[in-house]
Amino acid sequence: EDPIRSLLQANGVHLLVAEAGGEDVARVRPPRPWALAIGSEARGCRAAVVDAGERRVEIPMPGGAESLNAGVAGAILLYVLGREETP
């Protein structure tokens, strides 16, 4: 069994993976607790991490921009995922 998946399951953590082609992050409301994996700008996350993830999320990039710096993308993703739903 994959050690990453085992650790997540043992602690009840839902893993989201930042990856091109994922769901629009603005439409995702993950159950708590959750964790976010962000890979390098050039290679993304390791295959084992992607495989352990429950969902893949992305920041929509209109206008042809290919990618964001990993730190900037992480900050945006954490902000969007961490906001509370409002009525």
For each residue, the residues with C-beta under 8 A, 3 or more apart:
1: 5 6
2: 5 6 48 51 52
3: 6 7
4: 7 8 15 48 49 52
5: 1 2 8 9 51 52
6: 1 2 3 9 10
7: 3 4 10 11 13
8: 4 5 11 13 14 15 35 52
9: 5 6 12 13
10: 6 7
11: 7 8 33
12: 9 33
13: 7 8 9 33 34 35
14: 8 30 31 32 33 34 35 54 55
15: 4 8 34 35 36 37 49 52 53 54
16: 28 30 34 35 36 37 53 54 55 56 57 81
17: 22 36 37 45 49 50 53 55 56 57
18: 22 36 37 38 39 45 56 57 58 73 74 77
19: 22 39 44 45 50 56 57 58
20: 44 58 67
21: 56 58
22: 17 18 19 25 55 56 57 58
23: 27 28 55 56 57 58
24: 27 28 57 58 60
25: 22 28 57 58 59 76 77 80 81
26: 60 80
27: 23 24
28: 16 23 24 25 55 57 81
29: 85
30: 14 16 34 54 55 81
31: 14 34
32: 14
33: 11 12 13 14
34: 13 14 15 16 30 31 81
35: 8 13 14 15 16
36: 15 16 17 18 57 74 77 78 81
37: 15 16 17 18 45 49 50 53
38: 18 45 70 73 74 77
39: 18 19 43 44 45 46 49 70
40: 43 44 70
41: 67 68 69 70
42:
43: 39 40
44: 19 20 39 40 50
45: 17 18 19 37 38 39 49 50 53
46: 39 49 50
47: 50 51
48: 2 4 51 52
49: 4 15 17 37 39 45 46 52 53
50: 17 19 37 44 45 46 47 53 56
51: 2 5 47 48
52: 2 4 5 8 15 48 49
53: 15 16 17 37 45 49 50 56
54: 14 15 16 30
55: 14 16 17 22 23 28 30
56: 16 17 18 19 21 22 23 50 53
57: 16 17 18 19 22 23 24 25 28 36 77 81
58: 18 19 20 21 22 23 24 25
59: 25 68 73 76 77 80
60: 24 26
61: 64 65 66 67 68
62:
63:
64: 61
65: 61 68
66: 61
67: 20 41 61 73
68: 41 59 61 65 72 73 76
69: 41 72 73
70: 38 39 40 41 73 74
71: 74 75
72: 68 69 75 76
73: 18 38 59 67 68 69 70 76 77
74: 18 36 38 70 71 77 78
75: 71 72 78 79
76: 25 59 68 72 73 79 80
77: 18 25 36 38 57 59 73 74 80 81
78: 36 74 75 81 82
79: 75 76 82 83
80: 25 26 59 76 77 83
81: 16 25 28 30 34 36 57 77 78
82: 78 79
83: 79 80
84:
85: 29
86:
87:
